[in-house]
Amino acid sequence: MSNAIRSGLLCLALVVVTASGTARAVDGLLLVGDSWAEQQWDDQAHALALGVLGFGNVSIYGAATTESGTTAADWVQPARLQVLSDELALRGDVDVVQLTLGGNDFLNAWNTGLTPVQQGALVESVRADLASIVETILTERPDVEVLLSFYDYPNFVDTLGGVIGLFVCAPLWNDLGQPDPLQLNTASTDFEQAMAALAAAHPRVFHVSHLGLMQARFGFPSDGIPPGQLTPPGDLALPSPVESLRLGGDDCFHLNAEGYDGLVMNQFDGYFQDRFEVIFRSAFR
């Protein structure tokens, strides 16, 4: 999909968006994380969406700090923390760091056979790693804010056939213990709530949830559920719709460009609009 078409779709998606502040509170945004962060960077989702919203002068960075397949456990290692510190020192205009990590840690270790105690230990391990990464960011640049931006529901219902399903999605689903959407989405919700607690504990850390966002934006037209009928967090017994997924709907976990555009729009509604409209910001922030 061309950027022109995507821009048009974004414009159609805007119902009421006003940017009343004449001063921009964000000059630079640094993306840090795994494949979801890397794909947002590759798709230029932030540049396109913020441009449509009237904030096209924000500099977006992510080439050095996004890498598919990486985990929070990877990024807490000294070498990667140094990469992050170096990038923050180099990019003096960065006001916000978007952190998207933990999904791979969770998918690599979670399965339906875990006891509540085991799942709790897994979640706490990821939370501790993310807390260390956040501490590094705020130690290096105490002037920035950190936006925790995680994931939406996967789809292991419609993606198990075909070549990608055979070699990627089905093996992963089997490793997870063949969960139904309710099991996996409930676990995903518990995971996100634990990670979001980081935001509640620090005045410079924020969180925007995307759970159920794709269900709301795309609906399930073949099942008679139009866009907008479901509202986040959506129906935990359903996956994200194939219309929102990468690789023509065959990717069980990642969003397509239009899906990531919607994710950034959701970030704007839940966080960035407040940053841009500086009149509403406190003196501390």
C-alpha positions, -999 to 999 in steps of 0.1 A, spaced: 0 0 0 14 34 -10 19 62 15 -5 83 -4 -33 57 0 -24 51 36 -25 89 42 -59 90 27 -72 62 49 -58 79 79 -75 111 70 -108 92 67 -102 77 101 -99 111 117 -132 121 132 -122 150 154 -85 158 160 -74 192 171 -39 204 178 -45 236 197 -10 241 211 12 263 190 44 249 207 52 213 200 62 194 231 78 166 212 107 172 188 120 136 186 108 101 192 130 71 197 116 36 190 131 8 210 122 -28 208 114 -60 189 96 -67 156 66 -46 164 88 -16 170 110 -25 139 80 -29 116 65 4 129 99 20 120 101 2 86 65 11 77 71 48 88 39 45 108 47 73 132 59 97 105 29 91 83 3 92 111 18 122 129 22 140 96 -15 135 88 -23 149 123 -2 180 116 30 171 135 52 160 105 82 178 119 88 153 147 120 134 141 116 96 143 145 73 152 148 36 154 174 22 130 198 14 158 173 4 185 147 -18 169 154 -54 160 131 -83 152 132 -112 175 148 -94 204 136 -98 240 136 -77 271 162 -101 284 184 -92 254 180 -55 258 189 -56 295 224 -69 287 252 -44 290 261 -42 253 225 -34 242 220 -10 271 251 8 259 236 10 224 205 26 239 226 50 260 247 60 230 216 67 209 201 88 236 233 108 240 235 113 202 198 122 197 195 153 219 161 162 204 144 130 217 117 138 241 99 105 242 112 69 240 86 43 229 95 9 245 80 -22 228 95 -53 244 84 -84 263 62 -102 237 90 -125 226 100 -133 262 64 -142 269 58 -163 238 91 -181 242 82 -193 277 45 -193 282 22 -223 275 -11 -236 287 6 -260 311 20 -232 333 7 -230 368 -4 -196 380 28 -194 401 49 -202 371 31 -177 349 35 -151 377 72 -158 379 76 -154 341 57 -121 341 77 -108 370 110 -116 352 99 -96 321 87 -68 343 120 -66 361 139 -65 328 117 -37 314 121 -18 347 159 -20 343 157 -7 307 134 22 318 159 30 346 187 32 320 167 55 298 158 79 326 192 78 341 208 87 307 181 113 299 160 123 329 143 149 307 125 123 285 93 104 290 89 67 283 58 54 265 51 17 271 34 4 239 29 -33 237 7 -56 215 -27 -66 203 -42 -101 203 -25 -127 180 -45 -149 156 -39 -187 158 -73 -194 144 -71 -184 107 -33 -186 102 -25 -223 108 -29 -233 72 -7 -226 42 31 -224 40 35 -197 67 11 -215 90 28 -249 85 63 -237 92 58 -207 115 23 -203 131 13 -239 137 47 -249 154 44 -218 176 8 -226 185 18 -261 194 47 -249 216 21 -227 234 0 -257 241 -26 -250 215 -44 -223 234 -78 -210 223 -81 -173 219 -97 -168 253 -68 -186 270 -41 -167 251 -58 -133 252 -64 -136 290 -27 -144 295 -18 -114 272 -41 -91 293 -25 -103 325 10 -97 310 2 -62 298 -14 -52 331 17 -62 350 39 -43 326 16 -12 327 22 -11 365 56 4 356 38 35 344 17 38 375 49 37 396 68 65 378 56 100 368 77 100 336 65 66 323 32 62 304 13 33 289 -13 30 261 -31 -3 256 -38 -16 222 -56 -48 232 -87 -53 211 -78 -23 189 -77 -43 157 -111 -59 164 -125 -24 168 -109 -9 137 -115 -38 113 -143 -58 128 -151 -93 114 -171 -85 82 -175 -122 73 -191 -128 106 -214 -98 104 -194 -77 129 -187 -43 113 -158 -20 123 -166 -1 155 -191 -26 169 -165 -40 193 -146 -16 215 -113 -22 232 -104 -45 249 -128 -63 225 -139 -99 228 -113 -120 245 -127 -151 229 -118 -137 194 -84 -132 178 -73 -101 159 -90 -101 125 -70 -113 95 -76 -80 78 -52 -64 103 -24 -89 99 8 -89 79 16 -111 49 -19 -108 35 -35 -121 68 -12 -151 71 10 -137 99 -3 -149 133 12 -121 153 23 -90 134 1 -62 120 1 -49 85 9 -12 77 -26 -1 81 -28 -19 115 3 -1 127 -11 32 115 -41 26 137 -18 17 166 0 51 163 -34 68 161 -43 51 193 -10 63 208 -20 98 198 -54 96 215 -40 80 246 -7 99 250 7 121 223 -22 145 220 -16 155 256 21 160 248 15 181 218 -11 203 234 13 217 258 -13 240 274 -26 209 292 8 197 305 18 202 341 48 223 350 67 191 360 61 175 326 
